[in-house]
Amino acid sequence: MSAAKPLESAEDISDIAFGFMGSKALFSALHADIFSIISEKTLSPSDISKKCKLDTERVTTLLTALTSLGLVRREGEGFTNSPAAEAFLVKGQKYDFGDYLRFQIDRQMYPFMTQLNEALEGSLEEDQVASYEEWFSDADEAKLYSQSQHSGSLGPGRGLAKLVDLSNTKTLLDVGGGTGAFSISLCKAYDELKSTILDFPNVAKVGREYIAAEGLDNRISYQPGNALDDPWPPSADAVLMSYLFSGVPGTSIPGLVRKAMDTLTPGGVFMVHDFMVDDSREGPKLAALWQLQHTAFNPEAKSITSDYVAGLMEAAGFDGITVKEMIPGMTTLVFGRKPA
């Protein structure tokens, strides 16, 4: 991947410094349902105002900002969605991930960035640093995070099913599998596959509803617990860890890789999907920024590369290690097999 272009002007720096304003413009538009309101149509600010119940002048200001960002287009006296907004931010669209941005990113992750300075300095108060286990002990927080994460993981789950051959796999252990988006996608792709999800009790309560709605409750089950402390199922033909490495202390990662090796049956596949930067540490930008965000919440988090993950797998005894891009510019998949 090519290196990021060095900045050359004050305007370039301002674009980064004011980036948070663009983020909030997007989040506010999602909360007001702007993209769904103007889906496949062109409406004036006054018409949009009536549908979203916001003041016309404020809607005009918001639409102007969204137009400057390229999220919507001006057509005559009205506004309509950009192709990307129409595909990914309209409720009900196949690849809609607006709820992921609206709830998890805006309401939960974004506020943590206000404590990034203290996290980097190591001066956070004890009650400002929390594990996911502590955070998800609150049923409401667990539900909000899990529901929004679900909508953002279904697409990558379908992508994973195409990248890794699981046709001979009967049992999957989805470690930290959340509401089961990846397990659902994989079970739909492979009719003989059954999955066990290891995740916190409050997350399991939400996930069971999604799984039942898909008619997969006879093939996907939960083992509630903490992947770092509680027992795992004794064996599995495949082990998946998606977004797990970025959410745990960096010192825990090698042990998770070794535990996957111990759990897998001979010939089993181990898959790690997460935010990973290039070994040169020049990008990709989105992966690097996500890693920085996790530091604001978990100062012990580690900025990982695909080479680092592949090296841990090799040291644990995995072979046939393969690296694939998953979400372009953001996440990477590393997978290998336990020798037969």
Helices and strands as residue ranges (DSSP letters): H 10-17, H 19-31, H 34-37, H 45-52, H 56-69, E 72-75, E 78-81, H 83-88, H 98-99, I 100-109, H 110-112, G 113-115, H 116-121, G 126-128, H 132-135, H 139-163, E 171-175, H 181-189, E 194-199, H 201-213, E 220-224, E 236-242, G 245-247, G 250-252, H 253-263, E 264-275, H 285-297, H 306-316, E 319-325, E 331-337
